[in-house]
Amino acid sequence: MGRGHQKGDVDVPALEMVKWFDSNYHYVKPTLQDNQTFALAEDPKPVREFLEAKEAGFHTRPVLVGPVSFLALGKADRGSKVDPISLIDKLVPVYIELLKKLKAAGADHVQIDEPVLVFDLRPEVKAAFKPAYEAISAQASEIPAITIATYFGDIVHNFDVLPAFANLHGLHVDLVRHPEQLEPVLKQLGPNQVLSAGVVDGRNIWKNNFQKSLDLLHTAIKALGPERVVVATSSSLLHVPHTLASEKKLPADVYEWFSFAVEKVKEVAILAKAVVDPESVRAELDANAAAMKSRAESARTNDPAVAERQAQVTDAMHHRQSDFETRYAKQRTHLSLPLFPTTTIGSFPQTNEIRIQRAKFTKGEITAEQYDEFIKKEIDLAIQIQDELGLDVYVHGEPERNDMVQYFGERLKGFVFTTHAWVQSYGSRCVRPPIIVGDISRPAPMTVKESKYAAERSKKPMKGMLTGPVTCLRWSFPRDDVHQSVQCQQLALALRDEVLDLEKNGIYVIQVDEPALREGLPLRKGPERDAYLKWAVNSFKLATAGVQDSTQIHSHFCYSEFQDFFYGMSASCYT
């Protein structure tokens, strides 16, 4: 039970909700017990949904999370010591039973996702693939053809696992995230196995570059022949909005750069035709090339002033003026805080009245002046509450903010926003990420007005709250034409301006939130992870290090496995 249940003598704890790999999607972690058993549901959902689609006239390929990934992503229940992967022999027979039911229902092909293959795997997990898939392969005549799917990374480091799949139909790999794995993977395939080439990005909203994808596909076809290559998205399309057709307010030039789920499926079909008969889709290929050229040359994409400013960033800009002891002494004098000061994270509840007034303002039903007066009253209320509670460092409650990333994106140059491009985060919760379309800069202060108003009315130090550069990047759809480190540095410079403006206006405690820092951590240890931590931490430091010694910098992390990155954050966790 995701939410848990406590009533009477019943105490079922809520299951742990965690990020799905390095995405902003969440899943509930499987929890297993020492005496764990498995049994197939009376009415298995994959079979039911296959039949539902079949009745509607669609012959589908069911998708299952693989048995090894299911166990490897799980954990022992409270009070249990079981290593989940040790249960593989108990679980696999249930998968076989399900596969047989799917074949009986009419399914001729099933995709089994084993995404943990992109991780650095424990020997016990690696070893589990062999017995699991030997048992499944032994049932070949009684089950559908099976393609093993991986995504979000490369699998080169786990090639020693691939013999376990030797008798299966095919293998899917993510050639968007790691196109360099194509040629090594080609050499690992069995003589009759099919390659599912994930060349259309399932994680981002940019139109596919047909020429780059065709180059990869032609490489695969040259090695395997056209009969053994399948064109596919890199991953599930769960991570992108439904259709671009719903968007009526995007600028015309930008609209031509995007591709949502429906459009990505069309791209797959065009690419499949293009490798066989390019002239049959010549118009689509030419339009795609024109869109690539338009985006690359657009003034919206490239801002020379931003590039010039980035070129002037020095190492000194990543460091505070003095050491911690010096700063802390000045801050104690300047802020007059007790030894253990109290404060809140910052955001107060977005009440129904706040939402109503924001909607009225958005629709033009009230003026900007009327909305500002409402926001001021909400800030006054937040201060009054903190006065009564006796806190030491106040916040203004953020009543003016619609979202911790969107609010800033709407005030930065380089972003665009959709109206209906919702993406599932977990359960029924969806988010509508901003889209970074070009070089980022801050035309004007973003939070100073409200924070200054609050500081002038507060008896205690007022804390400014900003969303950090890594989180702004990770919780948006980033550009795919420049490295994320470049975009993050641009965000950091914009936030640096905001931090300094807050300080100039009497805000001497400034919190920069980075809940997504762990999310961006590369999935494997090594040079890529080390490089990420360096540029991500440097972006945080660049955003915050320009203030005077007497100003405190706070941060806030959540949704994180702190032990995974705190070693890389040690230099930036400073007051």
PLY file of the C-alpha trace (Angstrom):
ply
format ascii 1.0
element vertex 575
property float x
property float y
property float z
element edge 574
property int vertex1
property int vertex2
end_header
0.00 0.00 0.00
1.59 3.18 -1.23
0.05 5.34 1.49
0.21 2.81 4.30
-2.61 2.05 6.73
-2.83 2.48 10.48
-6.05 1.56 12.28
-6.55 -0.39 15.46
-4.00 -3.18 15.58
-3.15 -2.76 11.90
0.13 -0.99 11.16
1.11 -1.09 7.51
3.82 1.50 6.82
3.71 3.57 3.67
5.93 2.16 0.94
8.98 4.14 -0.10
8.51 6.36 -3.14
11.69 7.04 -5.11
12.82 8.49 -8.44
12.72 6.22 -11.46
16.41 6.18 -12.33
17.43 9.78 -13.14
13.99 10.94 -14.26
11.40 13.03 -12.43
8.99 10.08 -12.49
8.46 8.23 -9.20
7.74 4.62 -8.36
6.85 2.77 -5.19
9.74 0.53 -4.18
8.80 -3.17 -3.93
9.10 -4.35 -0.34
9.82 -8.04 0.26
9.80 -10.30 3.31
11.90 -13.20 4.57
9.07 -15.66 3.88
8.09 -14.01 0.57
6.01 -15.98 -1.91
4.66 -14.93 -5.31
1.46 -15.81 -7.14
-0.13 -14.54 -10.32
-3.25 -12.43 -9.88
-6.51 -14.05 -10.87
-7.04 -11.40 -13.53
-3.53 -10.22 -14.51
-3.49 -6.62 -15.62
-1.18 -7.15 -18.65
-3.54 -9.81 -20.03
-6.63 -7.73 -19.32
-5.20 -4.67 -21.04
-3.97 -6.68 -24.02
-7.46 -8.09 -24.53
-9.02 -4.66 -24.11
-6.79 -3.28 -26.86
-7.43 -6.33 -29.03
-11.17 -5.84 -28.74
-10.71 -2.22 -29.82
-8.87 -3.40 -32.93
-5.27 -2.96 -31.83
-2.72 -5.75 -31.69
-0.27 -4.59 -29.04
3.02 -5.70 -27.55
2.67 -6.02 -23.76
5.47 -4.52 -21.68
6.61 -6.05 -18.38
9.19 -4.95 -15.85
11.73 -7.76 -15.85
12.11 -10.09 -12.87
15.72 -9.09 -12.18
14.96 -5.36 -12.27
11.86 -5.83 -10.12
13.88 -7.50 -7.38
17.00 -5.37 -7.77
14.93 -2.21 -7.34
13.18 -3.59 -4.26
14.21 -3.78 -0.61
13.68 -5.90 2.48
10.58 -5.11 4.52
10.76 -3.73 8.02
12.09 -6.51 10.25
13.19 -8.71 7.33
16.74 -9.44 6.21
16.09 -11.01 2.84
18.21 -9.93 -0.12
15.47 -9.40 -2.73
17.54 -10.79 -5.59
17.78 -14.13 -3.75
14.09 -14.60 -4.53
14.64 -14.85 -8.30
13.92 -18.60 -8.45
10.58 -18.05 -6.71
9.57 -15.18 -8.95
10.47 -16.46 -12.43
7.79 -19.21 -12.51
5.15 -16.52 -12.06
6.57 -14.63 -15.05
6.46 -17.80 -17.12
2.84 -18.35 -16.13
2.01 -14.78 -17.13
3.82 -15.12 -20.46
1.86 -18.28 -21.24
-1.42 -16.49 -20.49
-0.40 -13.64 -22.77
0.32 -16.06 -25.60
-3.02 -17.77 -25.02
-4.66 -14.35 -25.27
-3.05 -13.81 -28.66
0.14 -11.88 -27.87
2.96 -12.90 -30.20
5.60 -10.51 -28.84
6.35 -9.18 -25.34
8.84 -6.54 -24.25
10.56 -7.23 -20.94
12.28 -4.18 -19.47
15.54 -4.78 -17.62
16.68 -1.19 -17.09
19.01 -2.09 -14.20
21.47 -3.20 -16.89
22.59 0.44 -17.10
23.71 0.34 -13.44
26.88 -0.91 -11.85
25.43 -4.21 -10.66
26.28 -6.31 -7.64
27.62 -9.76 -8.57
24.46 -11.34 -7.10
22.26 -9.27 -9.42
24.37 -10.04 -12.46
24.28 -13.73 -11.65
20.47 -13.70 -11.45
20.04 -13.05 -15.18
21.35 -16.46 -16.24
18.94 -18.73 -14.35
16.03 -16.34 -14.89
16.30 -16.14 -18.65
17.43 -19.72 -19.19
14.18 -20.74 -17.50
12.16 -18.31 -19.64
13.97 -19.31 -22.86
13.26 -22.98 -22.16
9.55 -22.19 -22.62
10.06 -20.60 -26.05
7.40 -22.68 -27.80
4.76 -21.79 -25.22
5.41 -18.07 -24.76
5.57 -15.01 -27.05
8.79 -13.80 -28.66
10.66 -11.61 -26.20
12.69 -8.44 -26.62
14.78 -7.28 -23.67
14.68 -3.50 -23.32
17.20 -1.20 -21.64
17.20 2.58 -21.48
18.60 5.69 -19.77
22.19 4.55 -20.23
24.60 2.18 -21.93
25.03 -1.54 -21.23
28.60 -2.04 -22.45
29.86 -2.61 -18.89
27.33 -5.43 -18.48
28.02 -7.30 -21.72
28.85 -10.40 -19.68
25.12 -10.66 -18.92
24.03 -10.76 -22.57
24.60 -14.52 -23.10
21.57 -15.02 -20.83
19.45 -13.49 -23.63
21.03 -15.50 -26.45
17.86 -17.43 -27.25
15.51 -14.45 -27.07
14.14 -12.50 -30.03
15.92 -9.20 -29.60
17.54 -6.44 -27.58
16.59 -2.76 -27.27
19.18 -0.09 -26.44
19.01 3.65 -25.87
20.91 5.32 -28.73
19.84 8.82 -27.71
21.56 8.84 -24.34
24.52 6.73 -25.52
24.81 6.44 -29.32
28.42 5.31 -28.95
27.26 1.92 -27.65
25.77 0.97 -31.02
28.79 -0.69 -32.62
29.85 -2.64 -29.51
26.25 -3.85 -29.06
26.06 -4.97 -32.69
29.01 -7.31 -32.08
27.26 -8.86 -29.06
24.03 -9.87 -30.77
23.35 -13.48 -31.67
23.23 -14.45 -35.37
19.46 -14.18 -35.55
18.71 -11.56 -32.93
16.98 -8.30 -33.72
18.24 -4.89 -32.60
15.61 -2.41 -31.45
17.35 0.91 -32.07
16.12 3.62 -29.70
16.89 6.66 -31.85
13.87 8.88 -31.06
14.16 10.58 -27.66
11.54 9.34 -25.20
12.69 11.78 -22.48
12.65 15.17 -24.17
10.40 17.23 -26.41
12.73 18.16 -29.27
12.05 17.16 -32.85
14.23 14.25 -33.92
17.24 15.05 -36.07
16.46 12.65 -38.88
19.92 12.80 -40.41
21.65 11.80 -37.15
19.14 8.99 -36.55
19.48 7.71 -40.11
23.25 7.58 -39.75
22.84 5.29 -36.73
20.21 3.17 -38.44
22.31 2.72 -41.57
25.24 1.58 -39.40
22.99 -1.03 -37.79
21.51 -2.16 -41.12
24.95 -2.51 -42.68
25.92 -4.88 -39.87
22.68 -6.82 -39.48
20.58 -6.30 -42.59
17.23 -4.48 -42.71
15.26 -7.47 -41.43
17.03 -7.40 -38.06
16.74 -3.69 -37.23
13.69 -2.11 -35.59
13.24 1.66 -35.30
12.05 2.72 -31.85
11.92 5.44 -29.24
14.74 5.41 -26.72
12.38 4.74 -23.81
8.73 4.84 -22.88
6.90 7.99 -23.96
5.55 8.32 -20.44
8.09 11.10 -19.91
6.82 13.48 -22.61
3.49 15.28 -23.15
0.75 13.69 -25.23
0.54 15.79 -28.41
1.81 19.07 -29.77
-1.58 19.59 -31.41
-2.97 20.72 -28.03
-0.64 23.71 -27.91
-2.23 26.81 -29.45
-0.12 29.56 -27.88
3.46 28.56 -28.64
5.43 30.91 -30.91
5.27 29.62 -34.47
9.02 29.18 -34.84
9.35 27.27 -31.57
6.36 25.08 -32.40
8.27 23.67 -35.37
11.13 22.56 -33.11
9.07 20.32 -30.84
7.78 16.77 -30.94
5.56 15.26 -28.22
4.46 11.62 -27.85
2.10 11.45 -30.83
4.60 13.25 -33.02
7.45 10.97 -31.87
5.49 7.92 -32.97
5.14 9.56 -36.39
8.89 10.18 -36.41
9.52 6.49 -35.81
7.31 5.65 -38.80
9.04 8.21 -41.04
12.49 6.92 -40.11
11.42 3.34 -40.80
10.32 4.37 -44.31
13.37 6.56 -44.86
15.87 3.73 -44.42
14.10 1.70 -47.10
12.77 4.35 -49.49
13.86 7.91 -48.59
12.04 9.44 -51.56
8.70 8.24 -50.21
9.16 10.61 -47.27
11.23 13.29 -48.97
8.89 16.09 -47.93
9.12 15.06 -44.27
12.92 14.76 -44.44
13.26 18.20 -46.02
10.90 19.78 -43.47
12.92 18.20 -40.66
16.19 19.55 -42.04
14.63 23.02 -42.31
13.49 22.86 -38.66
17.00 21.84 -37.55
18.50 24.77 -39.49
15.92 27.23 -38.17
16.59 26.29 -34.58
20.39 26.35 -34.94
20.36 29.81 -36.50
17.62 31.39 -34.39
18.30 34.50 -32.33
16.03 32.89 -29.75
18.54 30.05 -29.42
21.78 32.05 -29.42
22.44 35.16 -27.34
25.99 36.51 -27.83
25.74 38.54 -24.60
25.17 35.37 -22.58
28.07 33.59 -24.27
30.33 36.59 -23.59
29.37 36.63 -19.92
30.05 32.91 -19.58
33.47 33.38 -21.09
34.28 35.86 -18.31
33.49 33.48 -15.43
36.57 32.95 -13.26
37.37 30.40 -10.58
37.30 33.15 -7.95
33.59 33.70 -8.67
32.87 30.26 -7.18
34.24 31.13 -3.74
33.11 33.30 -0.83
35.35 36.20 0.16
36.53 34.76 3.49
36.75 31.47 5.34
33.83 30.06 7.30
34.99 31.22 10.73
35.35 34.81 9.53
31.98 34.80 7.81
30.19 33.21 10.72
31.53 35.78 13.17
30.32 38.61 10.96
26.94 36.96 10.46
26.39 36.52 14.20
27.02 40.22 14.71
25.02 41.33 11.68
21.98 39.06 12.11
21.93 38.76 15.91
20.66 35.18 15.75
20.59 32.78 18.70
22.79 29.68 18.74
20.09 27.44 17.27
17.91 29.73 15.15
14.52 28.57 13.93
13.06 29.05 10.46
10.94 27.26 7.84
11.78 26.00 4.38
9.88 28.89 2.90
6.68 28.04 1.11
3.44 28.38 3.06
0.26 26.58 1.90
-1.19 27.71 -1.40
-4.71 28.28 -0.13
-7.82 28.09 -2.26
-8.16 31.87 -2.07
-4.60 32.33 -3.39
-5.36 30.04 -6.31
-8.62 31.88 -7.04
-6.96 35.28 -7.07
-4.07 34.05 -9.23
-6.55 32.60 -11.73
-8.47 35.89 -11.81
-5.26 37.80 -12.44
-4.19 35.39 -15.18
-7.58 35.74 -16.89
-7.49 39.56 -16.60
-10.42 39.69 -14.21
-8.43 41.79 -11.72
-5.68 44.34 -12.31
-2.01 43.94 -11.46
-2.48 46.51 -8.70
-5.35 44.55 -7.16
-3.35 41.33 -7.31
-0.32 42.99 -5.72
-2.46 44.25 -2.84
-3.80 40.74 -2.30
-0.26 39.31 -2.27
0.82 41.94 0.25
-2.00 40.94 2.59
-0.94 37.29 2.32
2.63 38.27 3.14
1.40 40.29 6.13
-0.48 37.21 7.34
2.63 35.02 6.96
4.65 37.49 9.03
1.93 37.67 11.68
1.92 33.88 12.00
5.70 33.79 12.42
5.53 36.60 14.98
3.09 34.52 17.01
5.25 31.40 16.67
8.40 33.24 17.72
10.60 32.11 14.84
14.05 33.64 14.41
14.36 33.88 10.61
11.19 34.70 8.72
9.98 33.86 5.23
7.35 35.71 3.24
5.43 32.52 2.41
5.73 32.76 -1.40
2.02 33.39 -2.11
2.91 34.89 -5.48
4.61 31.74 -6.80
2.77 29.20 -8.93
5.60 26.66 -8.99
9.17 26.59 -7.75
10.60 26.33 -11.28
7.90 27.77 -13.53
7.80 31.00 -11.52
11.45 31.67 -12.29
11.31 30.40 -15.86
8.53 32.87 -16.64
10.87 35.68 -15.59
13.95 34.47 -17.41
14.84 34.89 -21.06
15.37 31.56 -22.83
12.25 29.70 -21.63
8.87 28.99 -23.24
5.78 27.48 -21.65
3.02 25.18 -22.76
-0.63 25.17 -21.77
-1.50 21.46 -21.91
1.84 19.61 -21.94
1.35 17.65 -18.72
3.66 14.79 -17.78
2.96 12.19 -15.09
5.18 12.45 -12.02
3.50 9.79 -9.88
0.00 8.44 -9.45
-2.44 11.11 -10.57
0.07 13.93 -10.02
1.28 15.58 -13.19
3.69 18.43 -13.87
3.99 20.84 -16.78
7.73 21.44 -17.16
9.04 24.69 -18.63
11.10 24.31 -21.80
14.57 25.80 -22.22
14.78 26.91 -25.86
17.81 29.20 -25.83
20.53 30.97 -23.89
19.29 32.05 -20.45
19.50 35.46 -18.82
17.60 37.54 -16.27
16.06 40.69 -17.75
14.86 42.04 -14.36
14.65 41.11 -10.65
12.31 38.21 -10.00
11.68 38.06 -6.25
13.02 41.33 -4.91
9.70 43.22 -4.75
7.95 40.72 -2.47
11.02 39.96 -0.36
11.79 43.66 0.17
8.20 44.36 1.17
8.34 41.50 3.68
11.72 42.57 5.10
10.47 46.10 5.71
7.61 44.75 7.83
9.45 42.06 9.69
10.89 42.30 13.20
13.36 39.54 12.41
15.70 38.78 9.49
13.73 37.94 6.36
14.95 35.02 4.25
14.86 35.15 0.47
14.04 31.90 -1.34
15.26 30.92 -4.78
15.24 27.69 -6.76
18.78 26.63 -7.58
20.26 26.31 -11.06
20.41 22.50 -11.10
16.77 22.15 -10.07
15.63 24.75 -12.61
17.48 22.75 -15.23
16.39 19.26 -14.18
12.72 20.13 -13.70
12.53 21.70 -17.13
12.89 20.15 -20.55
16.52 21.12 -21.26
18.06 21.93 -24.61
19.64 19.00 -26.44
21.98 21.07 -28.61
24.35 22.21 -25.84
25.62 20.37 -22.79
23.57 20.67 -19.62
26.57 22.16 -17.81
26.39 25.17 -20.14
22.70 25.69 -19.45
23.25 25.26 -15.71
25.98 27.89 -15.66
23.67 30.31 -17.48
21.01 29.73 -14.84
23.60 30.22 -12.11
24.64 33.59 -13.51
21.01 34.72 -13.68
20.45 33.62 -10.08
23.70 35.28 -9.01
22.22 38.59 -10.16
19.07 37.87 -8.15
21.03 36.93 -5.03
23.02 40.16 -5.18
19.88 42.23 -5.73
18.23 40.60 -2.73
21.24 41.46 -0.61
21.19 45.08 -1.82
17.55 45.29 -0.74
18.00 44.16 2.84
17.80 40.37 2.50
20.78 38.95 4.35
19.68 35.30 4.60
19.15 33.68 1.22
18.08 30.09 0.65
18.81 28.43 -2.69
16.95 25.13 -3.01
18.49 22.19 -4.89
16.17 19.19 -4.41
17.00 17.87 -7.88
20.75 17.74 -7.44
20.71 13.99 -6.69
18.31 13.38 -9.56
20.88 14.59 -12.07
23.62 12.30 -10.75
24.78 9.92 -13.51
23.67 6.38 -12.85
27.16 4.89 -12.69
30.27 5.79 -10.75
33.16 7.11 -12.79
34.33 10.15 -14.76
30.84 11.19 -15.89
29.56 11.28 -12.30
32.64 13.15 -11.11
32.24 15.69 -13.91
28.55 16.18 -13.09
29.22 16.84 -9.43
31.89 19.35 -10.36
29.77 21.45 -12.70
26.57 21.09 -10.65
28.26 22.15 -7.41
30.12 24.93 -9.19
26.80 26.22 -10.54
25.40 26.42 -7.02
28.55 28.17 -5.81
28.53 30.59 -8.76
24.94 31.54 -7.97
25.62 32.22 -4.30
29.26 33.15 -3.71
29.08 36.83 -4.67
27.51 38.07 -1.41
29.23 39.80 1.48
30.66 37.81 4.40
27.82 39.01 6.61
25.12 37.41 4.41
24.11 33.80 5.04
23.50 31.32 2.26
21.24 28.37 3.02
20.18 25.46 0.87
17.46 22.85 0.99
17.65 19.29 -0.32
14.82 16.79 -0.51
13.82 13.70 -2.50
17.43 12.63 -2.23
19.78 9.87 -1.23
22.13 12.31 0.45
24.98 9.86 0.87
25.24 9.63 -2.92
26.37 13.19 -3.40
27.26 14.90 -0.15
30.93 14.10 -0.65
30.76 16.24 -3.76
28.81 18.98 -2.01
31.15 19.49 0.94
32.75 22.52 -0.59
29.43 24.22 -1.31
27.60 23.66 1.96
28.55 26.90 3.53
26.79 29.61 5.45
0 1
1 2
2 3
3 4
4 5
5 6
6 7
7 8
8 9
9 10
10 11
11 12
12 13
13 14
14 15
15 16
16 17
17 18
18 19
19 20
20 21
21 22
22 23
23 24
24 25
25 26
26 27
27 28
28 29
29 30
30 31
31 32
32 33
33 34
34 35
35 36
36 37
37 38
38 39
39 40
40 41
41 42
42 43
43 44
44 45
45 46
46 47
47 48
48 49
49 50
50 51
51 52
52 53
53 54
54 55
55 56
56 57
57 58
58 59
59 60
60 61
61 62
62 63
63 64
64 65
65 66
66 67
67 68
68 69
69 70
70 71
71 72
72 73
73 74
74 75
75 76
76 77
77 78
78 79
79 80
80 81
81 82
82 83
83 84
84 85
85 86
86 87
87 88
88 89
89 90
90 91
91 92
92 93
93 94
94 95
95 96
96 97
97 98
98 99
99 100
100 101
101 102
102 103
103 104
104 105
105 106
106 107
107 108
108 109
109 110
110 111
111 112
112 113
113 114
114 115
115 116
116 117
117 118
118 119
119 120
120 121
121 122
122 123
123 124
124 125
125 126
126 127
127 128
128 129
129 130
130 131
131 132
132 133
133 134
134 135
135 136
136 137
137 138
138 139
139 140
140 141
141 142
142 143
143 144
144 145
145 146
146 147
147 148
148 149
149 150
150 151
151 152
152 153
153 154
154 155
155 156
156 157
157 158
158 159
159 160
160 161
161 162
162 163
163 164
164 165
165 166
166 167
167 168
168 169
169 170
170 171
171 172
172 173
173 174
174 175
175 176
176 177
177 178
178 179
179 180
180 181
181 182
182 183
183 184
184 185
185 186
186 187
187 188
188 189
189 190
190 191
191 192
192 193
193 194
194 195
195 196
196 197
197 198
198 199
199 200
200 201
201 202
202 203
203 204
204 205
205 206
206 207
207 208
208 209
209 210
210 211
211 212
212 213
213 214
214 215
215 216
216 217
217 218
218 219
219 220
220 221
221 222
222 223
223 224
224 225
225 226
226 227
227 228
228 229
229 230
230 231
231 232
232 233
233 234
234 235
235 236
236 237
237 238
238 239
239 240
240 241
241 242
242 243
243 244
244 245
245 246
246 247
247 248
248 249
249 250
250 251
251 252
252 253
253 254
254 255
255 256
256 257
257 258
258 259
259 260
260 261
261 262
262 263
263 264
264 265
265 266
266 267
267 268
268 269
269 270
270 271
271 272
272 273
273 274
274 275
275 276
276 277
277 278
278 279
279 280
280 281
281 282
282 283
283 284
284 285
285 286
286 287
287 288
288 289
289 290
290 291
291 292
292 293
293 294
294 295
295 296
296 297
297 298
298 299
299 300
300 301
301 302
302 303
303 304
304 305
305 306
306 307
307 308
308 309
309 310
310 311
311 312
312 313
313 314
314 315
315 316
316 317
317 318
318 319
319 320
320 321
321 322
322 323
323 324
324 325
325 326
326 327
327 328
328 329
329 330
330 331
331 332
332 333
333 334
334 335
335 336
336 337
337 338
338 339
339 340
340 341
341 342
342 343
343 344
344 345
345 346
346 347
347 348
348 349
349 350
350 351
351 352
352 353
353 354
354 355
355 356
356 357
357 358
358 359
359 360
360 361
361 362
362 363
363 364
364 365
365 366
366 367
367 368
368 369
369 370
370 371
371 372
372 373
373 374
374 375
375 376
376 377
377 378
378 379
379 380
380 381
381 382
382 383
383 384
384 385
385 386
386 387
387 388
388 389
389 390
390 391
391 392
392 393
393 394
394 395
395 396
396 397
397 398
398 399
399 400
400 401
401 402
402 403
403 404
404 405
405 406
406 407
407 408
408 409
409 410
410 411
411 412
412 413
413 414
414 415
415 416
416 417
417 418
418 419
419 420
420 421
421 422
422 423
423 424
424 425
425 426
426 427
427 428
428 429
429 430
430 431
431 432
432 433
433 434
434 435
435 436
436 437
437 438
438 439
439 440
440 441
441 442
442 443
443 444
444 445
445 446
446 447
447 448
448 449
449 450
450 451
451 452
452 453
453 454
454 455
455 456
456 457
457 458
458 459
459 460
460 461
461 462
462 463
463 464
464 465
465 466
466 467
467 468
468 469
469 470
470 471
471 472
472 473
473 474
474 475
475 476
476 477
477 478
478 479
479 480
480 481
481 482
482 483
483 484
484 485
485 486
486 487
487 488
488 489
489 490
490 491
491 492
492 493
493 494
494 495
495 496
496 497
497 498
498 499
499 500
500 501
501 502
502 503
503 504
504 505
505 506
506 507
507 508
508 509
509 510
510 511
511 512
512 513
513 514
514 515
515 516
516 517
517 518
518 519
519 520
520 521
521 522
522 523
523 524
524 525
525 526
526 527
527 528
528 529
529 530
530 531
531 532
532 533
533 534
534 535
535 536
536 537
537 538
538 539
539 540
540 541
541 542
542 543
543 544
544 545
545 546
546 547
547 548
548 549
549 550
550 551
551 552
552 553
553 554
554 555
555 556
556 557
557 558
558 559
559 560
560 561
561 562
562 563
563 564
564 565
565 566
566 567
567 568
568 569
569 570
570 571
571 572
572 573
573 574
